[in-house]
Amino acid sequence: MTTVVPVSLAGLLPEREAATYAGWFACLAEPMRVKLLHAVATSSRGLTVGALTEILGTSQSTCSHHVRKLAEVGFLHLRKEGTATVVTINQACCSGLPHAADAVMGLLAPRPCCPDNLPEDVTVRALAEGDWNAVRRIYGEGVATELTTFETEVPPRKALDGNWLSGHRWVAEIDGEVVGWTAATPISAREHQQGVAETSVCVAEGHRGRGVGKALLFKQVTEADAAGIWTLQTSILTDNRAGIALHHSAGYRTVGIRERIVQREGTWHDTVFLERRSPVS
């Protein structure tokens, strides 16, 4: 299996890539093969056909048939050890198969630089000393939704001021009132990761759905690009579909789902992990 990057920018996959991916997915349309592939992938040294037959609870001829089909499309490697056939995973599957799914779903298509159709009545500027009360109040409104943040209480101003990157903290105003904020936090103090930051966005309760988040993200991503920050990342609760869509409009892509990442009142919640790569770095 090889990883092929689609070259079409018009929306349709090239015929060759479409045929290749269709072959992969067709091969996996049999549940027994999915179980077999999983068994081999989670084995550190590979498995013999005999061992796979026992694990799957099927006949050796049936197991051998499915092994051959998976090997034909490149999911498995086969080698002889005496009279036994040892089956190992093709490590290219680990990147090739997820890549194929991303390509088919359009996740590898070029992303826009930033949100468009920005509201004319929203002004975004750097966070000033007198904005902290409004910022913490809006933060609290986000906590109350149980969708915007993992926090259960608003962090102290000192903690926020110490964590947020200077020059990458912004507030949105409508008619002189602060109605939202966004900030970036470095993910590490290590020098080689200075160009990677985690972003947060929060909009006041009475001003959601008016494009305030779009305006804030526009400022955040364009200023990050100009400052040489090459990767912005964020984690959003899976229930927060509006937040996920907002970040997609700003050029973020979904990297994956992080399961059981936060617990509230005895219930585990998953998050969507998204990132945005700067087009100018």
N, C-alpha and C positions, 0 to 999 in steps of 0.2 A: 504494500500500500504506500502510495506517495501522496504528499500534500500538494494540491493544485490550487493556486489562487485564481479565482475567476477574473478574466480581463475585461469582461463586458461592463460598461458603465451605464448601459441603457436599461438595465433591469433584468434582462434575460441571460441565463447562463449559456455559455457556448455549448454546442451540441456534444462535444467530446466530454466535457466535465459533467453534463447532465446525464449522459449514458453511464459514466463511471459511477456516479453517486447512486443512480437508479439500481445498478448492479449490486452495490453494497447493501442498500436498504432491502432489496428483494431477497437477498441471501438471509437477512435477519428477520424475514417475515414468518419464520418458523420458530415457535417458542422454544423447542428443544435446542435449537442452535444458539439462541440467546442464553439459555441456561448453560450450555456447553462452553460458550465463549467466556461467560462470567467465571465458571469454574477454573478454566485455564488461566484467565487474567489474574485471579486471586491466588494462584499457586506460585510460589517463589521459584521453583525449579522445573516447572512443567509437569505434565501427567502422562502416563501411558494410556493407550486406548483402553486397555483392560481396566485401569483404575477409573477412567471416565465412564465406562459402561456400568460399573458398580454405583458410582455417584449418581448417575442419571436414572438408574433403574430400568435400563432398556437392554436390548440384545446387542451383541458386539457388532453384528452386521449393520444394524441401524446406526449405532454410534460411529462406526467407520465411515458410513455414507455421509453423515453430517460433518464429520471432521474433514473429509475430502472437499466438500462444498465450501467450507469456511477457508480452507487452505487455497482453493482455486482463486478466490477473490483477494487473497492476501491477508486475511485476518490472523491466520495461524502459520507457524513453521513446523515442519515435521522432520524428525531425524531418527535414524535407526540406532538402537543400542542392543546388539545381539539380535534376538528374534522379536524384540519389542519395538513398537513405534512410540516415540516420545513426542508429545504435542506441547509446544510453547507458544506464547503470544507473540505476535509481531508488534514490537514496541511502537512502530509508526501508527498503530491504531489509536494510541493514546492521544495523538494530536490530529491524525487524519480524519477519524470518524467525527469528533466534535467540530472540526473545521468544515466537514461536508454539511453537517446540520446547520452551521452558521451561514454557509454560503447559500444553501437552499432557502433559508428564512430571511435572506437579505441583510444579515447583520454585518457582512463584510463590505457592503456598499459604502461609498464615501458619505460621511456624515456632514451635516451643515456646520459651519463655524460656530453659529450661535443662534439663539431664537430670533425670529423675525416678527414683524407686526407688533412692534413695541408700543405700549400705550403712551400717548402724548402727554397725559397729565401726571405721569410718574417721573420724578427726578431722582437719580441715584448719585450719591456723593460719598466721600470718605466719612467713616464714623468719627464723630467729634466728641470731645470730653463731656458735653452736655447731653449726649444721646444715651448714656448708659441706662438710665432709668427706663426709658422707652424700650431699649433693646431687651432688658431683663423681663419687662412686662410681657413683651411679645414672645419671648422664650417660654415664659410660663404658660401662655395660651397654647403654644405648641406642645408642651408637656401634657396639658389637659386633653389633647386629642388622642394621645397614646399612639400616634402615627408618625409624628414629626421627629421625635428623638427617643433615645433609649433611657434618657434621664427620667427620674421620678420627681426631682426637685431642681429648681433653677440654680446653676452653679454661682458662686460668689463672683462679683465683678472682678476681683483680683485674679481669680483662676482663669476667667475668660480672657482678660487682658494679657495674662502671661502665656496662654496657649495659642492665641490667634496670631497669625503672621502680621507684622506691621506692614502696612501698604496693601493688604488684601482683606480688609474688613470694610464693608460698605453698608449704607442704610438707604432705604427708599423713602421718599416723601411725596405726599399728596397735599397740596394747599398748606405746606409748611409743617404737616404732621408726619412723624416717623411711623411708617406702616409696615416696615419689614427690614430684614437685615440678612446679610450673607457674610461668611468668614471662611478663611482657609487656615488649617492647622498642619504644621509639618508632621510627617509620619515618623520621622527619625531625626536624631541630632547628627547622624553620620554624614560626613561631607558628600559622599557619593550619592546620597539620597536627598540632597537639598532641593532638587527639582521636582519632588513629589509631595503633594499636599492633599489633605482630606478636606472636603468642603461641606458646609452646612448652610441651609437656607430656611428662613422662617418668615411667614407673612402673618400680619395681625388678623385676628378673627373676623373683623368686620370688613376686611378688604381682600379676602380671597376670591379668586376667580376674575380678577380685574387686570391681570397681566403684571402684577407687582413682581411675582417670582420670575417671570421672563426678563423683566428689566434688570433685576438683581443678577441673574445668571449671565446675562449679556455682559454686564460690567465685570463680573468675576472672571469669566473665561477670557475675555479680550485683554484684560489687564494682566492675567496670568501668562498669556501668550507673550505679551510685550516684555514681561519680566524674565522670560526664559524658564518658567515652570513648565516642564515637559509632560507631566502627568497629573491630572486631578482625579481623585477617586472619592466615592461616597458609598454608604450602605443605607438602604431604604427598606423599611418593613414591607413585606410582600403585599400587605393590604393597602398600602399607599399607592394606588395606581396613578393618581394624578401626579404625585411626586416623581414617579418613574418616567411617565410621559414627558414631564417638564424637562428632566435631565436628558432624555433622548433628543429632545428638540435642540439642546445645547451641544450636541455632538458626543455625549456620553454613550457608551455601549454597554449592554449587559454582559458581564464576564461570567457570572454564575450565581447559583443560589447557595447561601450559607445556612445550613440547617441547624435548628435548635441553638441559635446564637444568643438569644436573650429570653429570660423567663420573667413573667409577670403574673402574680397571684396564682402561682402553681402551674401556669400554662406556658409551654415553650413556643417561641415565635421564630420564623425564618426571615432572613433578609436577602434582598437582591443586591449584589455587589456590582457597581458600575464604575467605569473609568473613562476618562477622556484624554487622548493623546494630542498634544499641541501640533498643529499643522506647520508651525514655523520653526520648531526646534530640531 
